[in-house]
Amino acid sequence: MTAIETTGLTKRYGEQTALEDLSLTVESGEVFGFLGPNGAGKTTTIDLLLDFVRPTDGSATVLGYDAHAETDAVRDRVGILPDGFDLWERSSGYRHLEFALESKEGTESPDALLERVGLDRDDAERPVGDYSKGMRQRLAMAMAVVGDPDLLILDEPSGGLDPHGIRTFREIIREEAADGTTVFFSSHVLGQVAAVCDRVAILDDGELVTVDTIEGLRERSGVGSRLIVDTPNTGLDATILTGIDGVTDVTADGDQVRISYANPAVKAPVIHRLVESGVSVLDFEIEEATLEDLFAAFTGSDGDPSRNRPEATAETERVGTPAIDGGAAAPEAVERDAEVGR
Ligand SMILES: Nc1ncnc2c1ncn2[C@@H]1O[C@H](COP(=O)(O)OP(=O)(O)OP(=O)(O)O)[C@@H](O)[C@H]1O
């Protein structure tokens, strides 16, 4: 079964096209990365999948259900960590988890959920209004995995996380995937997607640029890795490396020479040629091609997050709120209970 299928999905806000003709299939059990700079249309896509906004054109199914006509069935089975989610500031972390457990009929223990995301029990007693950004993000992740969802949708999940938190989230994603959950993971932090995703889609300016495995993207982009050589010989003549098959570019800058290559086997001949030509090699390191390089190769941009950010218009058209529970129930229920504490 396909977990997500969109056909010609399009969203326009007046003159502004947020998403154009997106046709995409995410297979059940995949960890799928959805990449693009700020303003590329990632959140819009997720909002369309969850029926928080309505498409201008096209359609989508999620877990086999129509995203619009069968919204409740979709939201029951999907765990969501939305971008820019709201928490109920006066309620404790525990109360949030209880609420998620109730609305998703989850059977997990709140303490086990806290442990998974690395939140202290003491902190879970405090109102979330006192939480740091990373703590909020961890709580939101704990709520997203409640009830063993069939599909986990994570919109920019690593925002505010420290490196340990990023590792924790990565482990959670792997555990969920090993358990058969499909993971749809949007990010503009390109490097973080490579570690966990089976396939990635690159979205740019509302349009799908490409879909492939990381390996496939590397091969098709022709983006290779770089050998960086430290040398006291400044002003090196790059032509001394001419004729070594697989070397794609050489730049000398001060006491460093950067040699780009498509074939990893060129490293030894390059070092040999440099030494042979009288160049002192003090040190060298290998810089693997990053996803940023791939992004630049496919979109002709550097993935600058501010690049695609026109001012949003006053028009909203939002028909739901990306609440942390995926719109399962009204937040007032939690606010009411907040008065009595956890
Ligand atoms: N309610 C709205 N009204 C007008 N334009 C909007 C609205 N929502 C989104 N847009 C525009 O649609 C485009 C895509 O926005 P979207 O939030 O989907 O991007 P994104 O890839 O999720 O970005 P980010 O990485 O910043 O979350 C942007 O140009 C944005 O300004």
PDBQT file of the ligand as one rigid body, heavy atoms in Angstrom, charges set to zero:
ROOT
HETATM    1  N1  LIG A 401      -1.438  31.544   4.231  1.00  0.00    +0.000 N 
HETATM    2  C1  LIG A 401      -0.611  31.927   3.265  1.00  0.00    +0.000 A 
HETATM    3  N2  LIG A 401      -0.847  33.029   2.531  1.00  0.00    +0.000 NA
HETATM    4  C2  LIG A 401      -0.027  33.409   1.541  1.00  0.00    +0.000 A 
HETATM    5  N3  LIG A 401       1.102  32.738   1.192  1.00  0.00    +0.000 NA
HETATM    6  C3  LIG A 401       1.391  31.647   1.886  1.00  0.00    +0.000 A 
HETATM    7  C4  LIG A 401       0.565  31.173   2.955  1.00  0.00    +0.000 A 
HETATM    8  N4  LIG A 401       1.122  30.026   3.449  1.00  0.00    +0.000 NA
HETATM    9  C5  LIG A 401       2.243  29.825   2.735  1.00  0.00    +0.000 A 
HETATM   10  N5  LIG A 401       2.397  30.775   1.798  1.00  0.00    +0.000 N 
HETATM   11  C6  LIG A 401       3.507  30.906   0.837  1.00  0.00    +0.000 C 
HETATM   12  O1  LIG A 401       3.672  29.653   0.218  1.00  0.00    +0.000 OA
HETATM   13  C7  LIG A 401       5.055  29.381   0.025  1.00  0.00    +0.000 C 
HETATM   14  C8  LIG A 401       5.398  28.042   0.641  1.00  0.00    +0.000 C 
HETATM   15  O2  LIG A 401       5.328  28.164   2.062  1.00  0.00    +0.000 OA
HETATM   16  P1  LIG A 401       5.578  26.926   3.017  1.00  0.00    +0.000 P 
HETATM   17  O3  LIG A 401       5.328  27.394   4.411  1.00  0.00    +0.000 OA
HETATM   18  O4  LIG A 401       4.815  25.762   2.522  1.00  0.00    +0.000 OA
HETATM   19  O5  LIG A 401       7.140  26.655   2.805  1.00  0.00    +0.000 OA
HETATM   20  P2  LIG A 401       8.110  25.685   3.592  1.00  0.00    +0.000 P 
HETATM   21  O6  LIG A 401       8.888  24.948   2.576  1.00  0.00    +0.000 OA
HETATM   22  O7  LIG A 401       7.369  24.883   4.594  1.00  0.00    +0.000 OA
HETATM   23  O8  LIG A 401       9.040  26.722   4.363  1.00  0.00    +0.000 OA
HETATM   24  P3  LIG A 401       9.737  26.625   5.818  1.00  0.00    +0.000 P 
HETATM   25  O9  LIG A 401      10.963  25.801   5.624  1.00  0.00    +0.000 OA
HETATM   26  O10 LIG A 401      10.050  28.040   6.121  1.00  0.00    +0.000 OA
HETATM   27  O11 LIG A 401       8.760  26.037   6.799  1.00  0.00    +0.000 OA
HETATM   28  C9  LIG A 401       5.815  30.562   0.600  1.00  0.00    +0.000 C 
HETATM   29  O12 LIG A 401       6.141  31.447  -0.441  1.00  0.00    +0.000 OA
HETATM   30  C10 LIG A 401       4.808  31.215   1.539  1.00  0.00    +0.000 C 
HETATM   31  O13 LIG A 401       5.024  32.590   1.650  1.00  0.00    +0.000 OA
ENDROOT
TORSDOF 0
